[in-house]
Amino acid sequence: MIEREGEGWRLAWDGSRQPFSVLMAGEGWAAELTEPEAEALRDAVADLVAQHQGLVDQLMEEEEIELELERDPWWLAIEGDRRHWSLRVVLTPAPGQRALEGSWSVQASRPFSQALQQLFGQP
């Protein structure tokens, strides 16, 4: 069992809980994911954060930006400025499967995304 948490976020993995071995949570909500869903989320978050980092030097101090990424089964968005951003995610699986929406505050988004990368290793 691996568990990480901070103010406004939580991430846990328990390989004995199949098929939903990953728990992710934000302020007032939680959802269980399969490992493939969590790994796809990890990769998509890493790519979206990298896109944001690539634009930081092009943004003026007071300028805000929203970046979106759609990668089946996930839709993600980062919204914020050069230094601070919030993260939103939507899982839209195959018909007949569960779906979810979640978000993390500006304070929780970066620590959650870093913990997600560490949970499974770098993509």
N, C-alpha and C positions, 0 to 999 in steps of 0.2 A: 504494500500500500504506500502510495506517495500522496502527500497532501501539502498544498501550499495555500496560504490565504493572507489577505491584508484588508485594509479598510475598504469595504465596498466590493470585494471580490473573493472568490474561492475557486480552487481547482484541485481535483483529486482523481487518482487512478487506482483501481483495485482490479487486478487481472482475474480474480476469482469471480467477479460479478459480470457474467456474460448474459446477453450480448452488450449490455450498457455498462461498460466498465469505467467510463469517465464522467465525472460530475463537474459541471461548471456553474458558477453562480455569480450574480450581481446583487445589487441592493434590492432586497425584497423578492427575489426570484431565483430559481435553480432549475437545471435540466440535466438529464442524463444523456450521454452520447455513446455511440459505438466507437471503437478505436478508429475504424476508417473515417468516420465523420469527424472525429477529433483531429486526426492527422491532416485531413483536407482543410479543416479550419486553421490549424497551425500554419500550413503552407500559405494559405490565402492571407492570413494576418501578416505573416512575414513579408509577403510581396507588397501588401498595402502600406505597411510601415516603411518599407524601403522606398516606395514611390513618394511618400511624404518627405522622407529624409532627402531625397533627390531634389525636391522643390524648395526646401527650407531657405536656401541662399537666394532664391528668386523672389521670395515674399518680403514685402515691407513689414516693418515692426508691427503695425496695427492691422495688417491685412489678414483676413480669415479665408479659409479654404475648406471645401468638402470634396473628398475623394471617394469614389465608389468602385467596387470590384464585384463582379458576378462570376463565380466559378462553381459550377454544379457540385453539390446541392446548396451552396452558400451564396448569400448576398451580404456584403459588408460595406460599411462606410466609416470613414474617419472625418470628424468635423472639428475644426479648431484653428489655431494659429501656428506660428513658427515653433513654439515651445510646448504648447499644451493642446491635447486633442482628446475627444471622446470617441468611443468605439461602439458601433451598433452592428448586430448580426441577425440574419434571418436564415433559418434552415427550411428549405422547401424540398422535401424528399419526393419519392415516387408516390403515385396515387395509393391511397389506403394506408400510408405510413403517417407517423406523427410529424408535426411541424413545430417550430418555435421561433420566438423573437426575443432578443435580449439586448441589453446595453450596459455600458459601464461609464461611470462619471469620468471627468477629466483627471481626477486624482487616482482612480482605479485602473484606467485603461492601459497605461504604459506598464505598470507592475503585472497586470494580468497577462498582457501579451508576452512579456519577458518570461513569466512562469510557464506559459503555454509552450514556448520554444524549448525551455529546459526540461519540461515533462517528457518529451519524446526525443529530445536532441534536435540539433539544427537540421533544417530541410536540405 
